[in-house]
Amino acid sequence: MLPIVTQRVLLRDFTPDEFDAFYATSQDPAYQQYYPDHEQTRAHWLAVFERICAGAAAVPRAAFQLAVCLPAGDLIGTCGVRIEDAEHGQASFGCAIARPYWGLGYAFAASHALIDFGFSALSVHRLYAETNSQNSRARVLAERLGMRLEGELRQHKFFQDRWWDTAIYAILAHEWAQTRPISHTADDKGKR
């Protein structure tokens, strides 16, 4: 099952000694703009990293929050599918890539491969993603992956002295099977 290898990225479990590299991927003001201050601290990211490592060791495993690496091995972000409701086949999805690697197709390649893994290996029925409504990059990625906007939670979160809306996107297993790119692979950098 793991690792997941594409021409552009390698998706694998984190190793316990990779916290500093993981933390470094989130340390850019452009990356942090849609997160509250308490979610930008080293302590917060250490707790997240510990949950990721614990999730990888869980039996049965429900969380596949994986390291996104370049073929040469450099860790550039994380991408995950997390089973939220196994009985009904519901899973959440998220992808975060370090700022220097934005716009190069890595988020699409990693996301495409992991969504495919979720539907094929994990038998997910519905996969959904939540993002800050103003995060245009995340919204474009969701739409490129074939996800549909299901709605927005108005004034859902309060931070940086203001209310923020949350957009919810989802794709169903049969939609993925019908619409996933055939001539446009996950490695095409989105040149459609």
JOSULFEN-V278406 format. One line per field, one symbol per residue. ss: DSSP state (~ for helix, > for strand, _ for the rest). phi: phi as a letter, one per 20 degrees, with the letter a starting at -180 (. if undefined). burial: I if it has 9 or more other ideal C-beta (glycine too) atoms within 8 Angstrom, else O. A space follows every 50 residues. Layout:
# JOSULFEN-V278406
ss=???
phi=???
burial=???
This chain:
# JOSULFEN-V278406
ss=___>>___>>>>___~~~~~~~~~____~~~~____~~~~_~~~~~~~~~ ~~~~~~~_____>>>>>>>>____>>>>>>>>>>>____>>>>>>>>_~~ ~____~~~~~~~~~~~~~~~_____>>>>>>>___~~~~~~~~~___>>> >>>>>>>>>__>>>>>>>>>>>~~~~~~~_____________
phi=.dfddcfdbddbffdgeeggfffffdebgffefdcfgfedefffffffff ffffffefcfedccedfdcfgfofecrbbbccfebfgdmdcecabcdfgf dfmdnffffffgfffgfffeedlfecdccdbggeeffffffgffenfdfe rceflecdalmbecededdbbegffffedfgdedffdelmed
burial=OOOIOIOIIIIIOIOOOIIOOIIOIIOOOOIIOOOOOOOIOOOIIIOOIO IIIOIIOIOOOOIIIIIIIIOOOOIIIIIIIIIOOOOOIIIIIOIIIIOO IIOOIIIIIIIIIIIIIIIOOIOIOIIIIOIIIOIOOIIOIIIOIIIOIO OIOOOOIOIOOOOIIIIIIIIIIOIIOOOIOOOOOIIIOOOO
